[in-house]
Amino acid sequence: MIERYQHPEITRIFSDENRFRLFLRIEVLLLEELARSLPIKPVEIARLKRLEKSIDVAAIREQEARTRHEITAFLNWVFAKMPGAQGVANYLHFGLTSNDLMDTALAVQMKEAADVVLDGLDRNLRTLEKLALRYRNLPVIARTHGIHAEVTSLGFKFLSFLSEGRRTCARFEAAHREIACGKLSGSVGNFASSAIDPATEERLLAKLGLSAEPAATQVVARDRHAVVLARLAIVGGWVERIAVEIRHGQRTEVAELSEPFAKGQHGSSSMPHKKNPILTENLCGLARLLRGYAAAALENMALWHERDISHSSAERVMIPDAFHAAAFMMKRLNETLSGLVVNERQIEKNLALLGDLTHSQAYLNVLIASGVPRKSAYSLIQAASLRALNNGGSLFEELVNDAHLPKGLKLKRLTPEDFLCQMNALYARAFKKKPS
């Protein structure tokens, strides 16, 4: 990932140094197990463990330039650092294949990176909860197709984002559990030339916080990775939905919401008056990246027979980058929501733009309930709405003065607050139920 969008913890997790350290940890776990029955001295294993503190990425890459094989290069580096350790020399990597290291290490990395994203999700959900409660009773015009529809509350918009966010978080937690899966089952996954058995594999992987792939090939099946990348794309889609709402809210003609704008910040190199929604536009762009990475992860699922290497190049780019993008998005979204500017005066002005025309469905329901056939009631309300729109009047006044209104029917003049009558029930439902 380019430096602009890097997250420091994701950088650490996917660093070469950490990756080789995980390789070493896996080899140590196996040697400790083999030492129960094979001539491997505890002092040699202790020496091997200490190499974790002195991983030399440059030396390993120098080896790789000659061997053109990353795991062989790593093993050669270890051998060079362990002169005289005959047990390590004989039994390091015993019965393993390259992807026993690579896929198991990747599972640990993705599990830890997912923790970073989950922490960011949790922070954003808490911020959305505060916004939903703060603006629970603030009437705002709702828009469908970009056109004024009916009155809702600004808090209810945030409640909708919160509800979706909880589902998004629950889905990603499931993906987090699914990717926590490694393998130590050898060249084609069946333990045919392995020094351990499936039960031992499970026990060793548990020490890394992983389960075992039930029926591996040379690799852990790539549906697991595809699920994580797909769920990250859904995280991105959720972020984008919120970002689009803020972007539309900041348009000059709307001006109900705006991003925080720092002192000394410039909105344009040529137009000093500009305050552009750059933070949320940025989030929308990063969401597109996540969707692209998800598509590549789905392509990686169908490998030849027990494995080919076509997935590797894509994963080396897209998995760290996807987590960088998602972690960056979590931080930026929370900063944007925490500093969000709500223009209540403009919200009130926008509510008044069409007056009570946005109450048309409520009046329609009153007419139908009083016995007017739906088609006739709709035509009456529509005609009155168009008259009010053309002459700048009130829908209520047009209706009460309409000769076609049933005699004896008394209409109530509605207020924006009347449309928030179910907010208590809606909030109770949203805060009571688990994501579903």
Residue pairs with C-beta under 8 A, 6 or more apart in sequence:
1 10
1 320
1 321
1 324
1 325
5 286
5 324
5 325
5 328
6 324
6 328
7 116
7 323
7 324
7 327
7 328
7 331
9 116
9 327
10 113
10 116
10 320
10 323
10 324
10 327
11 324
12 18
13 109
13 112
13 113
13 116
13 323
14 109
14 113
14 319
14 320
14 323
16 57
16 60
16 61
17 55
17 57
18 109
19 105
19 109
20 55
20 57
20 60
20 74
21 52
21 55
22 101
22 104
22 105
22 108
22 109
23 71
23 74
23 101
23 102
23 105
24 48
24 49
24 51
24 52
24 55
24 78
25 52
25 208
26 100
26 101
26 104
26 105
26 184
26 208
27 48
27 78
27 92
27 93
27 96
27 101
28 45
28 48
28 49
29 204
29 207
29 208
30 94
30 95
30 96
30 184
30 195
30 196
30 204
31 40
31 45
31 48
31 87
31 88
31 91
31 92
32 45
33 196
33 200
33 204
34 40
34 91
34 94
34 195
35 41
35 42
35 45
35 87
38 87
38 91
39 86
39 87
39 90
40 87
40 88
40 91
41 85
41 87
44 82
44 85
44 86
44 87
44 88
45 88
47 82
47 85
47 88
48 78
48 82
48 85
48 88
48 92
51 78
51 81
51 82
54 81
56 77
59 77
60 70
60 73
60 74
60 77
61 73
63 72
63 73
63 74
63 76
63 77
64 70
64 72
64 73
66 73
67 73
67 76
69 98
70 98
70 102
71 93
71 98
71 101
71 102
74 101
75 92
75 93
78 88
78 92
79 88
79 89
79 92
82 88
82 89
91 195
94 195
95 186
95 193
95 194
95 195
95 196
96 184
96 186
96 194
97 186
97 187
97 218
99 183
99 218
99 219
99 220
99 307
100 182
100 183
100 184
100 185
100 186
103 182
103 183
103 219
103 220
104 182
104 183
104 184
104 205
104 208
104 210
104 220
106 315
106 319
107 179
107 180
107 181
107 182
107 208
107 210
107 220
108 182
108 208
108 209
108 210
110 179
110 225
110 228
110 319
110 323
111 176
111 179
111 180
111 209
111 210
113 320
113 323
113 327
114 172
114 175
114 176
114 179
114 228
114 323
115 176
116 323
116 327
117 172
117 232
117 235
117 323
117 326
117 327
117 330
118 169
118 172
118 173
118 176
119 330
120 326
120 327
120 329
120 330
120 331
120 334
121 165
121 168
121 169
121 172
121 235
121 330
122 169
123 330
123 334
124 165
124 330
124 333
124 334
124 337
125 162
125 165
125 166
125 169
127 334
127 337
127 338
128 158
128 161
128 162
128 165
128 337
129 162
131 155
131 158
131 337
131 340
132 155
132 156
132 158
132 159
132 162
132 427
133 155
134 155
135 153
135 154
135 155
135 158
135 342
136 153
136 155
136 156
136 159
136 423
136 427
137 153
137 155
137 417
137 420
137 423
138 153
138 154
138 155
138 342
138 344
138 347
139 151
139 152
139 153
139 154
139 347
139 351
139 416
139 417
139 419
139 420
140 151
140 152
140 153
140 154
140 157
140 256
140 347
140 350
140 351
141 148
141 149
141 150
141 151
141 152
141 347
141 350
141 351
141 353
141 358
142 148
142 149
142 150
142 151
142 152
143 149
146 248
148 350
148 353
148 354
148 357
148 358
149 358
150 358
150 359
150 361
150 419
151 351
151 358
151 359
151 416
151 419
151 420
152 419
152 420
153 420
153 423
154 342
154 347
155 423
156 423
156 426
157 245
159 426
159 427
159 430
161 238
161 241
161 242
161 245
162 430
163 430
163 435
164 238
164 241
165 238
166 434
166 435
167 435
167 436
168 234
168 235
168 238
169 435
170 434
170 435
171 231
171 234
172 231
172 232
172 234
172 235
174 231
175 227
175 228
175 230
175 231
176 228
178 224
178 227
178 228
179 224
179 225
179 227
179 228
180 209
180 210
180 211
181 210
181 211
181 212
181 213
181 220
181 224
182 205
182 208
182 210
182 211
182 212
182 213
182 220
183 189
183 201
183 205
183 212
183 213
183 216
183 219
183 220
184 194
184 196
184 201
184 204
184 205
184 212
185 191
185 194
185 198
185 201
185 212
185 213
185 216
186 192
186 193
186 194
187 193
187 218
188 217
188 218
188 306
189 213
189 215
189 216
189 217
189 218
189 306
191 197
191 198
191 201
196 204
198 212
201 212
202 211
202 212
205 211
205 212
213 220
213 221
217 303
217 305
217 306
217 307
218 306
218 307
219 303
219 307
219 311
221 301
222 297
222 300
222 301
222 303
222 311
223 301
225 297
225 300
225 315
225 319
226 294
226 297
226 298
226 300
226 301
228 297
229 290
229 293
229 294
229 296
229 297
229 298
229 318
229 319
229 322
230 294
230 297
230 298
232 290
232 293
232 294
232 322
232 323
232 326
233 287
233 290
233 291
233 293
233 294
235 290
235 326
235 329
236 286
236 287
236 288
236 289
236 290
236 291
236 325
236 326
236 329
237 287
237 291
239 283
239 286
239 287
239 329
239 330
239 333
240 283
240 284
240 287
242 280
242 333
242 337
243 280
243 281
243 283
243 284
243 287
243 333
243 336
244 280
244 284
245 257
246 257
246 258
246 259
246 277
246 280
246 336
246 340
247 277
247 280
247 281
247 284
248 254
249 255
249 256
249 257
249 258
250 257
250 258
250 259
250 275
250 277
250 280
254 346
254 350
255 343
255 346
256 342
256 343
256 346
256 347
256 350
257 340
257 341
257 342
257 343
258 275
258 277
258 340
258 341
258 343
259 275
259 277
259 278
259 279
259 280
259 336
259 339
259 340
259 341
260 279
260 335
260 336
260 339
260 340
260 341
261 267
261 275
261 341
266 272
267 273
267 274
267 275
267 276
267 278
268 274
268 276
279 332
279 335
279 336
280 336
282 332
283 329
283 332
283 333
283 336
286 325
286 328
286 329
287 329
289 321
289 322
289 325
290 322
290 325
290 326
293 318
293 319
293 321
293 322
296 314
296 318
297 314
297 318
299 314
300 310
300 311
300 314
300 315
303 310
303 311
351 416
354 389
355 388
355 393
355 394
355 395
356 388
356 394
356 395
356 396
356 413
356 414
357 385
357 388
357 389
357 395
359 395
359 396
359 414
359 419
360 381
360 382
360 385
360 395
362 414
362 418
362 419
363 381
363 395
363 396
363 399
363 411
363 414
364 377
364 378
364 381
366 409
366 411
367 377
367 380
367 381
367 405
367 406
367 409
368 374
368 377
370 406
370 409
371 406
372 380
372 406
380 399
380 402
380 404
380 405
381 395
381 399
383 402
384 395
384 398
384 399
384 402
385 395
385 398
387 393
387 398
388 394
388 395
388 397
388 398
396 411
396 413
396 414
399 405
399 411
400 411
405 411
